Amino acid sequence: MRIYLSRPHMSGNEERRVAEAFASNFVAPLGPQLDAFEASMRDYLKADVHCVGLSSGSAALHLALRIAGVGLGDEVWISSMTFAGGIFPVNYLSATPRFFDLSPKSWTVDTTLLAEELGKAAAEKRLPKAIVPTDLYGQSADLDVLEELAARYGVRLIVDSAESLGASYKNGRKAGTAGDAAILSFNGNKIITTSGGGMLITKHKAWADEARFLATQARDAAPHYEHSTFGYNYRLSNICAAIGLGQLEVLDSRVARRREIFDRYDAALARPGIAFMPEPEGHHSTRWLTALTIEPDETGVTCRDIHQMLLEHEIEARPLWKPMHMQPLYAGAPYHGSGFDERLFANGLCLPSGSDMTDEQQDEVIERVTGLLDSRR
Ligand SMILES: *Cc1c(COP(=O)(O)O)cnc(C)c1O
């Protein structure tokens, strides 16, 4: 049987929740399951925030950026190493991205670099409209520093927490609760899924109200359809929210399982030339995907060799995200950094990490990887 990178893992509760929605005929986009999902998320996050269920994480980022006032000619400062859905909304708004490298200590955005560049930009009166750090592979960015910088320079902070739901940062602060807003994704490969979906989390009630308005075709209060601006059809369907309700009940056990999988890889594959994504003091990553680098000079193997070998055995793995400043689409876009993210891409791999993977399946992955490494020693 094929071993997947990260696939949907249902608990059994989801079907019952969907059946409840069907029984009441709330198959329409809005309904009680959506309200309950938003309320349950708020309870889970244990913070004074508003939650708006949306059709995807990218839709959530699009709305957050638009509400932050991002438009033609504005800059958005963003981690270069991210997934396309975490950057394309900048293009939807005709704004310009400026890309930042990661810190080797956390594999999240380098806040020292960001602080330096904000200082220069402030002096030259060219500050960005918003900063969008990515919580990479299940780990929160350095939120305290980012919030302090955003406040100091008066720029909006929108945290891309699509990969980090279930993680926490210093003092148990949950991923998704920082900044002006954060976005979540419930795509099929994420730690929990609604089949497809996302959420905007914000501490500003006005932002949540605006997001709901824009996500339902910007209908002004009138008996007929009246529009003073344009909107989108971006709400999460009530049926998908029902799946999310079932998934949220098991989120913490999914996090525990992903961390267990990470720890087994870490113990089994540790050797010179292999480095796993670090988890800085005070962080509690979900280890959504086990991410590691393989130094060819030290191991005699490249991450591409391992990837290819695994594919031949029906085992799905994936290179780390290709930094956006290396993508043809963003050729020539400004980038700040030493190329740490480029080296991660050159030598990095994500191993199968799904919470439904069995120990036997993981043993097979480990045996095949160690087999290749041992053969090159
Ligand atoms: C998955 C993901 C998104 C986008 O979410 P969708 O629901 O697929 O639109 C955005 N940013 C990051 C970092 C992601 O991993």
Ligand as a Chemical Component Dictionary entry (heavy atoms), coordinates in Angstrom:
data_LIG
# 
_chem_comp.id                   LIG 
_chem_comp.type                 NON-POLYMER 
_chem_comp.pdbx_formal_charge   0 
_chem_comp.three_letter_code    LIG 
# 
loop_
_chem_comp_atom.comp_id 
_chem_comp_atom.atom_id 
_chem_comp_atom.alt_atom_id 
_chem_comp_atom.type_symbol 
_chem_comp_atom.charge 
_chem_comp_atom.model_Cartn_x 
_chem_comp_atom.model_Cartn_y 
_chem_comp_atom.model_Cartn_z 
_chem_comp_atom.pdbx_ordinal 
LIG C1 C1 C 0 -1.876 25.382 2.737 1  
LIG C2 C2 C 0 -1.253 26.711 2.850 2  
LIG C3 C3 C 0 -1.921 27.893 2.456 3  
LIG C4 C4 C 0 -3.185 27.951 1.670 4  
LIG O1 O1 O 0 -4.252 27.267 2.097 5  
LIG P1 P1 P 0 -5.371 26.750 1.070 6  
LIG O2 O2 O 0 -6.446 26.355 2.002 7  
LIG O3 O3 O 0 -4.774 25.585 0.319 8  
LIG O4 O4 O 0 -5.746 27.875 0.172 9  
LIG C5 C5 C 0 -1.306 29.115 2.687 10 
LIG N1 N1 N 0 -0.103 29.184 3.248 11 
LIG C6 C6 C 0 0.593  28.101 3.617 12 
LIG C7 C7 C 0 1.929  28.282 4.251 13 
LIG C8 C8 C 0 0.062  26.824 3.413 14 
LIG O5 O5 O 0 0.769  25.742 3.738 15 
# 
loop_
_chem_comp_bond.comp_id 
_chem_comp_bond.atom_id_1 
_chem_comp_bond.atom_id_2 
_chem_comp_bond.value_order 
_chem_comp_bond.pdbx_ordinal 
LIG C1 C2 SING 1  
LIG C2 C3 SING 2  
LIG C2 C8 DOUB 3  
LIG C3 C4 SING 4  
LIG C3 C5 DOUB 5  
LIG C4 O1 SING 6  
LIG O1 P1 SING 7  
LIG P1 O2 DOUB 8  
LIG P1 O3 SING 9  
LIG P1 O4 SING 10 
LIG C5 N1 SING 11 
LIG N1 C6 DOUB 12 
LIG C6 C7 SING 13 
LIG C6 C8 SING 14 
LIG C8 O5 SING 15 
# 
